Amino acid sequence: MLTVVIQAGGESRRMGQDKALVPFLGKPLILRVIGRVAHLADELLVTTNHPENYRFLGYSLVPDLVPGRGALGGLFTALNAARHEMVAVVACDMPFVSAELLAAERDLLVAMGYDAAIPQSPDGAEPFHAVYRRAACLPAIQAAIQADRWRVNAWFSEVNIRLLSPQEIRQYDPEQLAFWNINTPQELRQAEELARSHVPPP
């Protein structure tokens, strides 16, 4: 059983508007993300501090438990709200999120007993395209927060994490687009262009 949490709590400063709701190929970006991963979910949640803007989705909406504390606070909220033991956490601004990669991460937790499966791109770990075991990760994240350690990886050493290499990731994401996140209007236009020409719609 898997909870999928879409993180829609960012401030979207560079976009100039809530990027989860910005139109992407004619529909809100968050709908594209949900459309690509919803079939994996036994439960789907959206974390947001502006629930009035997201009620049209029809999913459970969860406000940040520790507002203003960025990525780690959002991850804590996601794991705390989930009903299932395994939790996939995905950023709302990744139009090419890979359901195949998330499923592989989930399967690693099931088969090998890891506490988390996190892909590692050339830019580093990608904790918002990852799957977590709630019972192990939630206490470790809470301890980091209580110790005033707010880096999103501050708790990684406390649990058994499986990092997926770029080579491993490529079999699920051959075009290497899964972690592309949209922060600016220019990136939005580029992603729409790519979606039209290279990536079939979900």
N, C-alpha and C positions, 0 to 999 in steps of 0.2 A: 504493500500500500504506500502510495507516494503523494505527499502534498507538494504542489507547485506554487511558489510565491513569486509574484511579479512585483518588483520594487519600483514604485512610482513616487518616491519621496524626495527626489533631487530638486535643487533650486532652479535649474535651467537658466542660469544667468546669461550664458553665451548665446542661447537660442532666443532669448527675449520673450519667451512664453513657455508654458508648460509643455515640455517636449513629448511627454507621453501622449498628449492630446493633439499634437501638430499633425496635419493631414499627411499621410504617406500613401501615395497612389490612390488618393481619394477617400481614405478612411483613417481614423485616428491611429497613430503609430502603435499604441498599446494593443489595439485590436489585431494588428498584424502579428505582434509578438505572441499574444494569447492564441491566435489561430495556429501558430506553428508548434505549440507545446501542450495545448489543452488535452489532447488525446492521451497524454502520459499521466494525467492527474486523476487521482481518486478524490482529491480536494484541491480547489484552486482559490487562492487568496490574492488580494492586491493590498500592498501597504501604501498608505497615502495619508497626509495630514489635511487633505481637502476632499473629503468623501463626497461632498455635494457635487463635485465635478465628475465623479466616476460611477454614480449610481446607475447610469444607463448600461453599465457592463453586466449587471445582474449577479455579480460575485460578492463574496464577503469582503468588506473593506476594513482595514486594520490601521489605526493611527500609531505613530511612533511612540514607544514606551519611554524613550529617552530623547526627546526632541532636541534638535540642534547638534547632535553628536555624530552626524555623518554616517559613513558607510558601516562602521561597526555597530552603531546604534540601530541601523536598519536591519542588519543581519540578526541581531539579538531579537528585534521585534518579530522578524519572519519566523525564527525557530520557536519562539515562545508561543506564537499564535497557532502554529501547525498542530493538527490532531494526530498526524501519522508520524511514525518513527523516522522515516526517511523523508528529507525535505530538499527539493530542488529550488534553488534561489536564482532568479534571472532578472537582469536589469530591463527596464521598460524601453530602453532606447537602442536595443540590439535587433535590427530588422532581419538579420540573417541567423538568429539563434538556431542552434542545431538540436532538434529533438533526438536525432540518432546519437549525438555525443552525450546528451543528458542521460539517455537510456543506458549507454555504455558505463557511465559513471555510477548510475544506480546499480547496475549489475555487478560492478566491482565491489560495492558495499555488501551486496547480498552474498556473493560467492566467496569473498576473501575476508570479510569482517572488518574492513577499514571503517574509520570514523568519518572520513570525508574523502571525496574524490574531486580534486580541483585541477582543471587544465592549466598548463603553463605555456603561455605564448612567448614569443621573443621579447615582449614587453614585461614579462613577469607573470605571477599567478593571476588567475581570472576567477576570483571568488564569487562573482555574480553571473557565472555560467557553471555552477557547481552543485553537487549533491552532498548533503550532510546527514549524519546520524544524530538525531536530536538529543538522545540521552547523554551522549558523550560531549557533544559540542556546546550545547546550551550552558552547562555549568562552567566550562572553560571560558566562554565568552563573557559570562556574568562576572567571573573572577577578574578578568582583565579590566572590565569596566569599573568594578569596585576598587581596583588598584590604580585607577585613573590612567590606564594604558589604552589609548584610543586608536592606534593604528589597526587597520583591518586584519593584519596578520599577527597581532600581538599575542594571540593565544595558540598559534599553530603548533608550537613545540609541545603543548600539553596533551595533544591527541595524536592518533595514528592516521596521518594524512597520506593519501596516495596522490602524488603529483603526476599528471599525464604529460608526457613529453610532446613537443611539437610534431615529432614523427608519428607518435601514436594517434594524435589528434587528426592528422591528415587523412586517415582512412575514413573518418566520419565527416570531416569537413575539408574535402579536397581543394576547394577554392579558397580556403583560409579566410573566410568572411565571418565566422560565427561571433567573433569578439568585437566586430566593428560596431562602435557605439557612436551615436549621432549627438553632437554638441552644438553645431552651428547651422545656420541656413544653408551654407555652402556644402557641408557634409550631408545634409538632408537631400539636396539636389543630386549629389554624386551617388548616394545610396539608391535613390529612386531610379537613376539611370541604369545602375547595375542590376537592380531588381527587374527592370524591363528587359534587359538584354541577356542576362546570364542565369538568373535564378528563377525557376518556376514559382508561381504564387502558391502559398500553402493551401 
